[in-house]
Amino acid sequence: MDLQKYKEKKFEKIISPMVDHMNHESEDGKELCDCGYTQNDIDCCVNILDDYIDELITLVDRASESAILDSVKKVVLSLNELNENANYSLIEADQKECICQFIQDAATDAGLPQTSTDITKDWWRMW
């Protein structure tokens, strides 16, 4: 149950695609496409996901289902706000699936009973 591994895991499937999309050139190759978000938005996303993992790490020894779900709610609401501030362009379909899986897997590793239900969707997620 090494939750620290998630801090590195997020880069390949979540953060790197955001950076690649932001740095994608326009069709004429003369300028970068306006993706609607900035490097600062990506950095905020990194911090939000790292804070979520740090919070789960503090819960491991005394993790209850409600405490873990509170952490899930907090990370989702923070991502909602970040995505809203980035004109709803930061979290696209591919990132949405990866972020949901990231949140779910980390919560399960922290002690939340495994479920096939998306724990982010029903209550809080707006992306």
Phi and psi in radians as a Rosetta constraint file:
Dihedral C 1 N 2 CA 2 C 2 CIRCULARHARMONIC -1.589 0.35
Dihedral N 2 CA 2 C 2 N 3 CIRCULARHARMONIC 1.596 0.35
Dihedral C 2 N 3 CA 3 C 3 CIRCULARHARMONIC -1.212 0.35
Dihedral N 3 CA 3 C 3 N 4 CIRCULARHARMONIC -0.407 0.35
Dihedral C 3 N 4 CA 4 C 4 CIRCULARHARMONIC -1.027 0.35
Dihedral N 4 CA 4 C 4 N 5 CIRCULARHARMONIC -0.519 0.35
Dihedral C 4 N 5 CA 5 C 5 CIRCULARHARMONIC -1.043 0.35
Dihedral N 5 CA 5 C 5 N 6 CIRCULARHARMONIC -0.432 0.35
Dihedral C 5 N 6 CA 6 C 6 CIRCULARHARMONIC -1.185 0.35
Dihedral N 6 CA 6 C 6 N 7 CIRCULARHARMONIC -0.455 0.35
Dihedral C 6 N 7 CA 7 C 7 CIRCULARHARMONIC -1.114 0.35
Dihedral N 7 CA 7 C 7 N 8 CIRCULARHARMONIC -0.607 0.35
Dihedral C 7 N 8 CA 8 C 8 CIRCULARHARMONIC -1.468 0.35
Dihedral N 8 CA 8 C 8 N 9 CIRCULARHARMONIC -0.621 0.35
Dihedral C 8 N 9 CA 9 C 9 CIRCULARHARMONIC -1.060 0.35
Dihedral N 9 CA 9 C 9 N 10 CIRCULARHARMONIC -0.557 0.35
Dihedral C 9 N 10 CA 10 C 10 CIRCULARHARMONIC -1.151 0.35
Dihedral N 10 CA 10 C 10 N 11 CIRCULARHARMONIC -0.433 0.35
Dihedral C 10 N 11 CA 11 C 11 CIRCULARHARMONIC -1.184 0.35
Dihedral N 11 CA 11 C 11 N 12 CIRCULARHARMONIC -0.785 0.35
Dihedral C 11 N 12 CA 12 C 12 CIRCULARHARMONIC -1.101 0.35
Dihedral N 12 CA 12 C 12 N 13 CIRCULARHARMONIC -0.838 0.35
Dihedral C 12 N 13 CA 13 C 13 CIRCULARHARMONIC -1.716 0.35
Dihedral N 13 CA 13 C 13 N 14 CIRCULARHARMONIC -0.340 0.35
Dihedral C 13 N 14 CA 14 C 14 CIRCULARHARMONIC -1.979 0.35
Dihedral N 14 CA 14 C 14 N 15 CIRCULARHARMONIC -1.020 0.35
Dihedral C 14 N 15 CA 15 C 15 CIRCULARHARMONIC -1.339 0.35
Dihedral N 15 CA 15 C 15 N 16 CIRCULARHARMONIC -0.823 0.35
Dihedral C 15 N 16 CA 16 C 16 CIRCULARHARMONIC -1.013 0.35
Dihedral N 16 CA 16 C 16 N 17 CIRCULARHARMONIC -0.766 0.35
Dihedral C 16 N 17 CA 17 C 17 CIRCULARHARMONIC -1.082 0.35
Dihedral N 17 CA 17 C 17 N 18 CIRCULARHARMONIC -0.595 0.35
Dihedral C 17 N 18 CA 18 C 18 CIRCULARHARMONIC -1.110 0.35
Dihedral N 18 CA 18 C 18 N 19 CIRCULARHARMONIC -0.791 0.35
Dihedral C 18 N 19 CA 19 C 19 CIRCULARHARMONIC -1.122 0.35
Dihedral N 19 CA 19 C 19 N 20 CIRCULARHARMONIC -0.784 0.35
Dihedral C 19 N 20 CA 20 C 20 CIRCULARHARMONIC -1.036 0.35
Dihedral N 20 CA 20 C 20 N 21 CIRCULARHARMONIC -0.758 0.35
Dihedral C 20 N 21 CA 21 C 21 CIRCULARHARMONIC -1.131 0.35
Dihedral N 21 CA 21 C 21 N 22 CIRCULARHARMONIC -0.720 0.35
Dihedral C 21 N 22 CA 22 C 22 CIRCULARHARMONIC -1.125 0.35
Dihedral N 22 CA 22 C 22 N 23 CIRCULARHARMONIC -0.606 0.35
Dihedral C 22 N 23 CA 23 C 23 CIRCULARHARMONIC -1.615 0.35
Dihedral N 23 CA 23 C 23 N 24 CIRCULARHARMONIC 0.122 0.35
Dihedral C 23 N 24 CA 24 C 24 CIRCULARHARMONIC -1.232 0.35
Dihedral N 24 CA 24 C 24 N 25 CIRCULARHARMONIC 2.317 0.35
Dihedral C 24 N 25 CA 25 C 25 CIRCULARHARMONIC -1.384 0.35
Dihedral N 25 CA 25 C 25 N 26 CIRCULARHARMONIC 2.688 0.35
Dihedral C 25 N 26 CA 26 C 26 CIRCULARHARMONIC -1.142 0.35
Dihedral N 26 CA 26 C 26 N 27 CIRCULARHARMONIC 2.939 0.35
Dihedral C 26 N 27 CA 27 C 27 CIRCULARHARMONIC -1.038 0.35
Dihedral N 27 CA 27 C 27 N 28 CIRCULARHARMONIC -0.571 0.35
Dihedral C 27 N 28 CA 28 C 28 CIRCULARHARMONIC -1.442 0.35
Dihedral N 28 CA 28 C 28 N 29 CIRCULARHARMONIC -0.097 0.35
Dihedral C 28 N 29 CA 29 C 29 CIRCULARHARMONIC 1.289 0.35
Dihedral N 29 CA 29 C 29 N 30 CIRCULARHARMONIC 0.171 0.35
Dihedral C 29 N 30 CA 30 C 30 CIRCULARHARMONIC -1.633 0.35
Dihedral N 30 CA 30 C 30 N 31 CIRCULARHARMONIC -0.358 0.35
Dihedral C 30 N 31 CA 31 C 31 CIRCULARHARMONIC -2.660 0.35
Dihedral N 31 CA 31 C 31 N 32 CIRCULARHARMONIC 2.917 0.35
Dihedral C 31 N 32 CA 32 C 32 CIRCULARHARMONIC -1.372 0.35
Dihedral N 32 CA 32 C 32 N 33 CIRCULARHARMONIC 2.533 0.35
Dihedral C 32 N 33 CA 33 C 33 CIRCULARHARMONIC -1.174 0.35
Dihedral N 33 CA 33 C 33 N 34 CIRCULARHARMONIC 2.605 0.35
Dihedral C 33 N 34 CA 34 C 34 CIRCULARHARMONIC -1.526 0.35
Dihedral N 34 CA 34 C 34 N 35 CIRCULARHARMONIC 1.728 0.35
Dihedral C 34 N 35 CA 35 C 35 CIRCULARHARMONIC -1.471 0.35
Dihedral N 35 CA 35 C 35 N 36 CIRCULARHARMONIC -0.187 0.35
Dihedral C 35 N 36 CA 36 C 36 CIRCULARHARMONIC 1.662 0.35
Dihedral N 36 CA 36 C 36 N 37 CIRCULARHARMONIC -0.049 0.35
Dihedral C 36 N 37 CA 37 C 37 CIRCULARHARMONIC -2.440 0.35
Dihedral N 37 CA 37 C 37 N 38 CIRCULARHARMONIC 2.949 0.35
Dihedral C 37 N 38 CA 38 C 38 CIRCULARHARMONIC -2.124 0.35
Dihedral N 38 CA 38 C 38 N 39 CIRCULARHARMONIC 3.016 0.35
Dihedral C 38 N 39 CA 39 C 39 CIRCULARHARMONIC -1.053 0.35
Dihedral N 39 CA 39 C 39 N 40 CIRCULARHARMONIC -0.592 0.35
Dihedral C 39 N 40 CA 40 C 40 CIRCULARHARMONIC -1.073 0.35
Dihedral N 40 CA 40 C 40 N 41 CIRCULARHARMONIC -0.688 0.35
Dihedral C 40 N 41 CA 41 C 41 CIRCULARHARMONIC -1.110 0.35
Dihedral N 41 CA 41 C 41 N 42 CIRCULARHARMONIC -0.717 0.35
Dihedral C 41 N 42 CA 42 C 42 CIRCULARHARMONIC -1.123 0.35
Dihedral N 42 CA 42 C 42 N 43 CIRCULARHARMONIC -0.752 0.35
Dihedral C 42 N 43 CA 43 C 43 CIRCULARHARMONIC -1.068 0.35
Dihedral N 43 CA 43 C 43 N 44 CIRCULARHARMONIC -0.686 0.35
Dihedral C 43 N 44 CA 44 C 44 CIRCULARHARMONIC -1.110 0.35
Dihedral N 44 CA 44 C 44 N 45 CIRCULARHARMONIC -0.696 0.35
Dihedral C 44 N 45 CA 45 C 45 CIRCULARHARMONIC -1.077 0.35
Dihedral N 45 CA 45 C 45 N 46 CIRCULARHARMONIC -0.767 0.35
Dihedral C 45 N 46 CA 46 C 46 CIRCULARHARMONIC -0.998 0.35
Dihedral N 46 CA 46 C 46 N 47 CIRCULARHARMONIC -0.827 0.35
Dihedral C 46 N 47 CA 47 C 47 CIRCULARHARMONIC -1.118 0.35
Dihedral N 47 CA 47 C 47 N 48 CIRCULARHARMONIC -0.713 0.35
Dihedral C 47 N 48 CA 48 C 48 CIRCULARHARMONIC -1.099 0.35
Dihedral N 48 CA 48 C 48 N 49 CIRCULARHARMONIC -0.789 0.35
Dihedral C 48 N 49 CA 49 C 49 CIRCULARHARMONIC -1.188 0.35
Dihedral N 49 CA 49 C 49 N 50 CIRCULARHARMONIC -0.674 0.35
Dihedral C 49 N 50 CA 50 C 50 CIRCULARHARMONIC -1.137 0.35
Dihedral N 50 CA 50 C 50 N 51 CIRCULARHARMONIC -0.713 0.35
Dihedral C 50 N 51 CA 51 C 51 CIRCULARHARMONIC -1.078 0.35
Dihedral N 51 CA 51 C 51 N 52 CIRCULARHARMONIC -0.674 0.35
Dihedral C 51 N 52 CA 52 C 52 CIRCULARHARMONIC -1.057 0.35
Dihedral N 52 CA 52 C 52 N 53 CIRCULARHARMONIC -0.825 0.35
Dihedral C 52 N 53 CA 53 C 53 CIRCULARHARMONIC -1.121 0.35
Dihedral N 53 CA 53 C 53 N 54 CIRCULARHARMONIC -0.752 0.35
Dihedral C 53 N 54 CA 54 C 54 CIRCULARHARMONIC -1.037 0.35
Dihedral N 54 CA 54 C 54 N 55 CIRCULARHARMONIC -0.708 0.35
Dihedral C 54 N 55 CA 55 C 55 CIRCULARHARMONIC -1.156 0.35
Dihedral N 55 CA 55 C 55 N 56 CIRCULARHARMONIC -0.725 0.35
Dihedral C 55 N 56 CA 56 C 56 CIRCULARHARMONIC -1.109 0.35
Dihedral N 56 CA 56 C 56 N 57 CIRCULARHARMONIC -0.663 0.35
Dihedral C 56 N 57 CA 57 C 57 CIRCULARHARMONIC -1.066 0.35
Dihedral N 57 CA 57 C 57 N 58 CIRCULARHARMONIC -0.684 0.35
Dihedral C 57 N 58 CA 58 C 58 CIRCULARHARMONIC -1.223 0.35
Dihedral N 58 CA 58 C 58 N 59 CIRCULARHARMONIC -0.364 0.35
Dihedral C 58 N 59 CA 59 C 59 CIRCULARHARMONIC -1.567 0.35
Dihedral N 59 CA 59 C 59 N 60 CIRCULARHARMONIC -0.261 0.35
Dihedral C 59 N 60 CA 60 C 60 CIRCULARHARMONIC -0.905 0.35
Dihedral N 60 CA 60 C 60 N 61 CIRCULARHARMONIC -0.841 0.35
Dihedral C 60 N 61 CA 61 C 61 CIRCULARHARMONIC -1.237 0.35
Dihedral N 61 CA 61 C 61 N 62 CIRCULARHARMONIC -0.416 0.35
Dihedral C 61 N 62 CA 62 C 62 CIRCULARHARMONIC -2.262 0.35
Dihedral N 62 CA 62 C 62 N 63 CIRCULARHARMONIC 0.509 0.35
Dihedral C 62 N 63 CA 63 C 63 CIRCULARHARMONIC -1.136 0.35
Dihedral N 63 CA 63 C 63 N 64 CIRCULARHARMONIC 2.260 0.35
Dihedral C 63 N 64 CA 64 C 64 CIRCULARHARMONIC -2.044 0.35
Dihedral N 64 CA 64 C 64 N 65 CIRCULARHARMONIC 2.765 0.35
Dihedral C 64 N 65 CA 65 C 65 CIRCULARHARMONIC -1.014 0.35
Dihedral N 65 CA 65 C 65 N 66 CIRCULARHARMONIC -0.730 0.35
Dihedral C 65 N 66 CA 66 C 66 CIRCULARHARMONIC -1.183 0.35
Dihedral N 66 CA 66 C 66 N 67 CIRCULARHARMONIC -0.645 0.35
Dihedral C 66 N 67 CA 67 C 67 CIRCULARHARMONIC -1.164 0.35
Dihedral N 67 CA 67 C 67 N 68 CIRCULARHARMONIC -0.709 0.35
Dihedral C 67 N 68 CA 68 C 68 CIRCULARHARMONIC -1.151 0.35
Dihedral N 68 CA 68 C 68 N 69 CIRCULARHARMONIC -0.768 0.35
Dihedral C 68 N 69 CA 69 C 69 CIRCULARHARMONIC -1.128 0.35
Dihedral N 69 CA 69 C 69 N 70 CIRCULARHARMONIC -0.567 0.35
Dihedral C 69 N 70 CA 70 C 70 CIRCULARHARMONIC -1.097 0.35
Dihedral N 70 CA 70 C 70 N 71 CIRCULARHARMONIC -0.687 0.35
Dihedral C 70 N 71 CA 71 C 71 CIRCULARHARMONIC -1.167 0.35
Dihedral N 71 CA 71 C 71 N 72 CIRCULARHARMONIC -0.683 0.35
Dihedral C 71 N 72 CA 72 C 72 CIRCULARHARMONIC -1.083 0.35
Dihedral N 72 CA 72 C 72 N 73 CIRCULARHARMONIC -0.817 0.35
Dihedral C 72 N 73 CA 73 C 73 CIRCULARHARMONIC -1.030 0.35
Dihedral N 73 CA 73 C 73 N 74 CIRCULARHARMONIC -0.780 0.35
Dihedral C 73 N 74 CA 74 C 74 CIRCULARHARMONIC -1.082 0.35
Dihedral N 74 CA 74 C 74 N 75 CIRCULARHARMONIC -0.784 0.35
Dihedral C 74 N 75 CA 75 C 75 CIRCULARHARMONIC -1.178 0.35
Dihedral N 75 CA 75 C 75 N 76 CIRCULARHARMONIC -0.684 0.35
Dihedral C 75 N 76 CA 76 C 76 CIRCULARHARMONIC -1.159 0.35
Dihedral N 76 CA 76 C 76 N 77 CIRCULARHARMONIC -0.769 0.35
Dihedral C 76 N 77 CA 77 C 77 CIRCULARHARMONIC -1.111 0.35
Dihedral N 77 CA 77 C 77 N 78 CIRCULARHARMONIC -0.659 0.35
Dihedral C 77 N 78 CA 78 C 78 CIRCULARHARMONIC -1.143 0.35
Dihedral N 78 CA 78 C 78 N 79 CIRCULARHARMONIC -0.716 0.35
Dihedral C 78 N 79 CA 79 C 79 CIRCULARHARMONIC -1.189 0.35
Dihedral N 79 CA 79 C 79 N 80 CIRCULARHARMONIC -0.637 0.35
Dihedral C 79 N 80 CA 80 C 80 CIRCULARHARMONIC -0.992 0.35
Dihedral N 80 CA 80 C 80 N 81 CIRCULARHARMONIC -0.853 0.35
Dihedral C 80 N 81 CA 81 C 81 CIRCULARHARMONIC -1.119 0.35
Dihedral N 81 CA 81 C 81 N 82 CIRCULARHARMONIC -0.771 0.35
Dihedral C 81 N 82 CA 82 C 82 CIRCULARHARMONIC -1.066 0.35
Dihedral N 82 CA 82 C 82 N 83 CIRCULARHARMONIC -0.812 0.35
Dihedral C 82 N 83 CA 83 C 83 CIRCULARHARMONIC -1.129 0.35
Dihedral N 83 CA 83 C 83 N 84 CIRCULARHARMONIC -0.669 0.35
Dihedral C 83 N 84 CA 84 C 84 CIRCULARHARMONIC -1.078 0.35
Dihedral N 84 CA 84 C 84 N 85 CIRCULARHARMONIC -0.781 0.35
Dihedral C 84 N 85 CA 85 C 85 CIRCULARHARMONIC -1.134 0.35
Dihedral N 85 CA 85 C 85 N 86 CIRCULARHARMONIC -0.385 0.35
Dihedral C 85 N 86 CA 86 C 86 CIRCULARHARMONIC -1.722 0.35
Dihedral N 86 CA 86 C 86 N 87 CIRCULARHARMONIC 0.481 0.35
Dihedral C 86 N 87 CA 87 C 87 CIRCULARHARMONIC 0.991 0.35
Dihedral N 87 CA 87 C 87 N 88 CIRCULARHARMONIC 0.600 0.35
Dihedral C 87 N 88 CA 88 C 88 CIRCULARHARMONIC 1.026 0.35
Dihedral N 88 CA 88 C 88 N 89 CIRCULARHARMONIC 0.492 0.35
Dihedral C 88 N 89 CA 89 C 89 CIRCULARHARMONIC -1.897 0.35
Dihedral N 89 CA 89 C 89 N 90 CIRCULARHARMONIC -0.209 0.35
Dihedral C 89 N 90 CA 90 C 90 CIRCULARHARMONIC -1.264 0.35
Dihedral N 90 CA 90 C 90 N 91 CIRCULARHARMONIC -0.805 0.35
Dihedral C 90 N 91 CA 91 C 91 CIRCULARHARMONIC -1.761 0.35
Dihedral N 91 CA 91 C 91 N 92 CIRCULARHARMONIC 1.749 0.35
Dihedral C 91 N 92 CA 92 C 92 CIRCULARHARMONIC -1.667 0.35
Dihedral N 92 CA 92 C 92 N 93 CIRCULARHARMONIC -3.138 0.35
Dihedral C 92 N 93 CA 93 C 93 CIRCULARHARMONIC -0.949 0.35
Dihedral N 93 CA 93 C 93 N 94 CIRCULARHARMONIC -0.833 0.35
Dihedral C 93 N 94 CA 94 C 94 CIRCULARHARMONIC -1.115 0.35
Dihedral N 94 CA 94 C 94 N 95 CIRCULARHARMONIC -0.766 0.35
Dihedral C 94 N 95 CA 95 C 95 CIRCULARHARMONIC -1.166 0.35
Dihedral N 95 CA 95 C 95 N 96 CIRCULARHARMONIC -0.645 0.35
Dihedral C 95 N 96 CA 96 C 96 CIRCULARHARMONIC -0.980 0.35
Dihedral N 96 CA 96 C 96 N 97 CIRCULARHARMONIC -0.879 0.35
Dihedral C 96 N 97 CA 97 C 97 CIRCULARHARMONIC -1.086 0.35
Dihedral N 97 CA 97 C 97 N 98 CIRCULARHARMONIC -0.750 0.35
Dihedral C 97 N 98 CA 98 C 98 CIRCULARHARMONIC -1.187 0.35
Dihedral N 98 CA 98 C 98 N 99 CIRCULARHARMONIC -0.706 0.35
Dihedral C 98 N 99 CA 99 C 99 CIRCULARHARMONIC -1.147 0.35
Dihedral N 99 CA 99 C 99 N 100 CIRCULARHARMONIC -0.760 0.35
Dihedral C 99 N 100 CA 100 C 100 CIRCULARHARMONIC -1.038 0.35
Dihedral N 100 CA 100 C 100 N 101 CIRCULARHARMONIC -0.769 0.35
Dihedral C 100 N 101 CA 101 C 101 CIRCULARHARMONIC -1.145 0.35
Dihedral N 101 CA 101 C 101 N 102 CIRCULARHARMONIC -0.708 0.35
Dihedral C 101 N 102 CA 102 C 102 CIRCULARHARMONIC -1.019 0.35
Dihedral N 102 CA 102 C 102 N 103 CIRCULARHARMONIC -0.870 0.35
Dihedral C 102 N 103 CA 103 C 103 CIRCULARHARMONIC -1.095 0.35
Dihedral N 103 CA 103 C 103 N 104 CIRCULARHARMONIC -0.799 0.35
Dihedral C 103 N 104 CA 104 C 104 CIRCULARHARMONIC -1.086 0.35
Dihedral N 104 CA 104 C 104 N 105 CIRCULARHARMONIC -0.881 0.35
Dihedral C 104 N 105 CA 105 C 105 CIRCULARHARMONIC -1.070 0.35
Dihedral N 105 CA 105 C 105 N 106 CIRCULARHARMONIC -0.768 0.35
Dihedral C 105 N 106 CA 106 C 106 CIRCULARHARMONIC -1.134 0.35
Dihedral N 106 CA 106 C 106 N 107 CIRCULARHARMONIC -0.708 0.35
Dihedral C 106 N 107 CA 107 C 107 CIRCULARHARMONIC -1.100 0.35
Dihedral N 107 CA 107 C 107 N 108 CIRCULARHARMONIC -0.714 0.35
Dihedral C 107 N 108 CA 108 C 108 CIRCULARHARMONIC -1.133 0.35
Dihedral N 108 CA 108 C 108 N 109 CIRCULARHARMONIC -0.770 0.35
Dihedral C 108 N 109 CA 109 C 109 CIRCULARHARMONIC -1.116 0.35
Dihedral N 109 CA 109 C 109 N 110 CIRCULARHARMONIC -0.461 0.35
Dihedral C 109 N 110 CA 110 C 110 CIRCULARHARMONIC -1.413 0.35
Dihedral N 110 CA 110 C 110 N 111 CIRCULARHARMONIC -0.195 0.35
Dihedral C 110 N 111 CA 111 C 111 CIRCULARHARMONIC 2.203 0.35
Dihedral N 111 CA 111 C 111 N 112 CIRCULARHARMONIC -0.032 0.35
Dihedral C 111 N 112 CA 112 C 112 CIRCULARHARMONIC -1.232 0.35
Dihedral N 112 CA 112 C 112 N 113 CIRCULARHARMONIC 2.323 0.35
Dihedral C 112 N 113 CA 113 C 113 CIRCULARHARMONIC -0.997 0.35
Dihedral N 113 CA 113 C 113 N 114 CIRCULARHARMONIC 2.434 0.35
Dihedral C 113 N 114 CA 114 C 114 CIRCULARHARMONIC -1.149 0.35
Dihedral N 114 CA 114 C 114 N 115 CIRCULARHARMONIC 2.432 0.35
Dihedral C 114 N 115 CA 115 C 115 CIRCULARHARMONIC -2.534 0.35
Dihedral N 115 CA 115 C 115 N 116 CIRCULARHARMONIC 2.696 0.35
Dihedral C 115 N 116 CA 116 C 116 CIRCULARHARMONIC -1.583 0.35
Dihedral N 116 CA 116 C 116 N 117 CIRCULARHARMONIC -0.060 0.35
Dihedral C 116 N 117 CA 117 C 117 CIRCULARHARMONIC -1.462 0.35
Dihedral N 117 CA 117 C 117 N 118 CIRCULARHARMONIC 2.458 0.35
Dihedral C 117 N 118 CA 118 C 118 CIRCULARHARMONIC -1.270 0.35
Dihedral N 118 CA 118 C 118 N 119 CIRCULARHARMONIC 1.912 0.35
Dihedral C 118 N 119 CA 119 C 119 CIRCULARHARMONIC -1.294 0.35
Dihedral N 119 CA 119 C 119 N 120 CIRCULARHARMONIC -0.140 0.35
Dihedral C 119 N 120 CA 120 C 120 CIRCULARHARMONIC -1.671 0.35
Dihedral N 120 CA 120 C 120 N 121 CIRCULARHARMONIC -0.372 0.35
Dihedral C 120 N 121 CA 121 C 121 CIRCULARHARMONIC -1.413 0.35
Dihedral N 121 CA 121 C 121 N 122 CIRCULARHARMONIC -0.922 0.35
Dihedral C 121 N 122 CA 122 C 122 CIRCULARHARMONIC -1.095 0.35
Dihedral N 122 CA 122 C 122 N 123 CIRCULARHARMONIC -0.553 0.35
Dihedral C 122 N 123 CA 123 C 123 CIRCULARHARMONIC -1.891 0.35
Dihedral N 123 CA 123 C 123 N 124 CIRCULARHARMONIC -0.640 0.35
Dihedral C 123 N 124 CA 124 C 124 CIRCULARHARMONIC -2.286 0.35
Dihedral N 124 CA 124 C 124 N 125 CIRCULARHARMONIC -0.520 0.35
Dihedral C 124 N 125 CA 125 C 125 CIRCULARHARMONIC -1.252 0.35
Dihedral N 125 CA 125 C 125 N 126 CIRCULARHARMONIC 2.313 0.35
Dihedral C 125 N 126 CA 126 C 126 CIRCULARHARMONIC -2.064 0.35
Dihedral N 126 CA 126 C 126 N 127 CIRCULARHARMONIC 0.351 0.35
